[in-house]
Amino acid sequence: MARYTQSRITGHVERDVFVIRVAGEVESDDDEAFQEAWDEADAQALAVTVVDLSQVRFGNSGLLNELLRGRSRHLVAGRSFVVAGPLSPPVERLFSVTGVYEHFTFAQSLDSALD
């Protein structure tokens, strides 16, 4: 399992899917950790990457920017990108206020994303 930033962002392979788990409060200064996670997802080159946000209490535009960056990288490579919840109310608001829901594929949970 790769650990990028104080164990708040971790990546591992589970059931032939690359899973990136994010926890705590995500801010703009986490961009380097996300860059490492996207690089590892690219190196694994699995058909699907799931970003588990179920443990994120707060995320600002930095989180949204990184998710858009990761999604773009996956689309260019022809791989699927899924965001797993359940999402906390602040993260839910981030997606709704910015109007980007339609740009992502969501799963209710990590387990449902892996099925």
PEDAVEN-V609268 format. One record per residue. N is the residue number from 1. SS is DSSP state (2 for helix, 1 for strand, 0 for the rest). PSI is psi in whole degrees, 0 to 359 (999 if undefined). D_CENTER is the distance of its C-alpha to the mean C-alpha in Angstrom with 1 decimal. Layout:
N|SS|PSI|D_CENTER, N|SS|PSI|D_CENTER
This chain:
1|0|130|15.6, 2|1|142|14.4, 3|1|126|14.2, 4|1|315|13.2, 5|1|105|14.2, 6|0|37|16.6, 7|0|10|14.5, 8|0|333|12.0, 9|1|117|9.2, 10|1|154|10.2, 11|1|143|9.9, 12|1|165|12.4, 13|1|131|13.9, 14|1|121|14.7, 15|0|47|17.0, 16|0|26|16.4, 17|1|138|12.7, 18|1|122|10.4, 19|1|127|8.1, 20|1|117|5.8, 21|1|133|7.0, 22|1|136|7.0, 23|1|158|10.4, 24|1|215|13.1, 25|1|125|13.5, 26|1|127|11.2, 27|0|181|13.6, 28|2|335|14.5, 29|2|5|15.7, 30|2|9|12.4, 31|2|324|12.2, 32|2|319|13.9, 33|2|318|11.6, 34|2|321|8.6, 35|2|317|11.4, 36|2|321|12.3, 37|2|316|9.0, 38|2|320|9.2, 39|2|318|12.9, 40|2|321|12.7, 41|2|318|10.7, 42|2|318|13.5, 43|2|322|16.1, 44|2|325|15.3, 45|0|36|15.5, 46|0|158|14.8, 47|0|332|14.9, 48|1|139|11.6, 49|1|132|8.1, 50|1|129|6.2, 51|1|111|2.9, 52|1|110|5.7, 53|1|12|6.5, 54|1|339|10.1, 55|1|11|11.3, 56|1|122|10.4, 57|1|330|13.9, 58|1|142|13.6, 59|1|139|11.7, 60|0|198|13.7, 61|2|336|13.7, 62|2|318|12.1, 63|2|312|8.7, 64|2|318|9.4, 65|2|316|10.8, 66|2|323|8.1, 67|2|320|5.8, 68|2|321|9.3, 69|2|313|10.1, 70|2|317|7.5, 71|2|315|8.6, 72|2|314|12.1, 73|2|320|12.2, 74|2|318|11.5, 75|2|317|14.0, 76|2|322|16.5, 77|2|356|16.3, 78|0|26|16.8, 79|0|154|13.8, 80|1|149|11.8, 81|1|119|8.1, 82|1|137|7.4, 83|1|124|5.7, 84|1|142|7.8, 85|0|208|10.0, 86|0|148|12.6, 87|0|140|11.7, 88|0|158|14.1, 89|2|317|16.7, 90|2|323|15.6, 91|2|320|12.0, 92|2|315|13.8, 93|2|322|16.3, 94|2|315|14.0, 95|2|320|13.0, 96|2|317|16.7, 97|2|324|18.5, 98|2|349|16.9, 99|0|32|17.4, 100|0|5|14.3, 101|2|314|13.8, 102|2|346|15.6, 103|2|354|13.3, 104|0|155|10.5, 105|1|127|11.0, 106|1|148|10.5, 107|1|146|11.6, 108|0|332|13.5, 109|0|168|12.5, 110|2|316|11.1, 111|2|316|14.7, 112|2|329|15.1, 113|2|329|12.2, 114|2|345|14.0, 115|0|999|17.3
